[in-house]
Structure formats: C-alpha cells, structure tokens
C-alpha cells in the first residue's frame, strides 16, 4: 500500500512546506485545519476531526507518518488572558497533538510509523509575554518525551522539533531575522528519511 502522511496544520507555513516535500517523494498527504482548503476541514483538537482525518488517509493507503504542526499564538503579560484565550491556545498547541498521537501511536508501535511533533523554542525556555503559549508547548514537549519512552522496543519512531521563529502566517507581519519555513521543512523531512533514529532537533538561526 502507498504510504500516507497526516499533517494537522498542513495548509500553511511549515506544515504546507513539509506537505509539498512529502508529495515530491510520492507520499500521499492528508492535511487537517480549519481552512476549507484542507483535505479534512475542522478543529484538530476535536476527536471527530481526528477520526475523519484517519478515515480519509486510510482510503489513500497505509498511514506511516503523523506530523503535528497545528498551533496558534497568544501573547501578553500574565494577567491578561481570559478563559477563552487559554482554551484556544492549549487546544491548538497541546490537545490536538495529544489526540492525534493517541489515535495513531498504538498502530505505529505495532506496524511501524513515525510521529513528528513540531514544538517551538518556547517549549525549551521561558519567554516573557508568552506564559500560556509556553505552558502549552512545554506540555507538548512533556507528552512527546513520554511517547519516546513508550516507543522504545516498538516499531514507532518519535521526533520532536523545536524551531525558532519562522516567517509564516502565524505572525501578522514579517519578522526581521526569522527563518524560511521551507528550510526547516527540509531538515525535518531529512530526519524522517535518515536510517538512524534522530529523536530531537532544535533549529535556531546562527
């Protein structure tokens, strides 16, 4: 069966760049996002969306790759977030990752497959005005580290990627010195292709 990748957050920015590279390697791609241009349009933090994405991918071949790129920002000093903002940031950056991984990890552990969780340097260090975003990304990093521990001795591979700032629609305007997501995508796809297990990548501009 043909290999298939599911990419939550795959319609723009880094996710779209990764999707383009994978298609060039004859890997079918199912993108998931709220955008109508996605193969599966919906909220990646909802179980129904996860189920629809897996069903769509199974029609194309064998699911061998999950790349979690979904995420939103939310910035401001402590004390400026309301419950809706907290929920939105946690759901997009953490809940979606957990639900997709939980749905596919047992299959990958048994049959083989790779999970790539795209985090952020905000998952590694505390950043002013990013309290909730850091909390979500630190949570995603913790979850990913547990996945790596559970993957030992199985056929699953788990890779965490912590890129610095990229020029993507995540930001409302271009940011000086930020990286090209297409370059980050190449590094990630190269890690997936390597015969040795690369399980953690931190990418920052020199």
HELIX and SHEET records of a PDB file:
HELIX    1   1 UNK A   13  UNK A   23  1                                  11    
HELIX    2   2 UNK A   47  UNK A   58  1                                  12    
HELIX    3   3 UNK A   83  UNK A   90  1                                   8    
HELIX    4   4 UNK A   91  UNK A   95  3                                   5    
HELIX    5   5 UNK A   96  UNK A  111  1                                  16    
HELIX    6   6 UNK A  121  UNK A  123  5                                   3    
HELIX    7   7 UNK A  131  UNK A  151  1                                  21    
HELIX    8   8 UNK A  181  UNK A  193  1                                  13    
SHEET    1   A 7 UNK A  40  UNK A  41  0                                        
SHEET    2   A 7 UNK A  28  UNK A  33  1                                        
SHEET    3   A 7 UNK A   3  UNK A   8  1                                        
SHEET    4   A 7 UNK A  62  UNK A  68  1                                        
SHEET    5   A 7 UNK A 113  UNK A 118  1                                        
SHEET    6   A 7 UNK A 156  UNK A 163  1                                        
SHEET    7   A 7 UNK A 200  UNK A 203  1                                        
END                                                                             
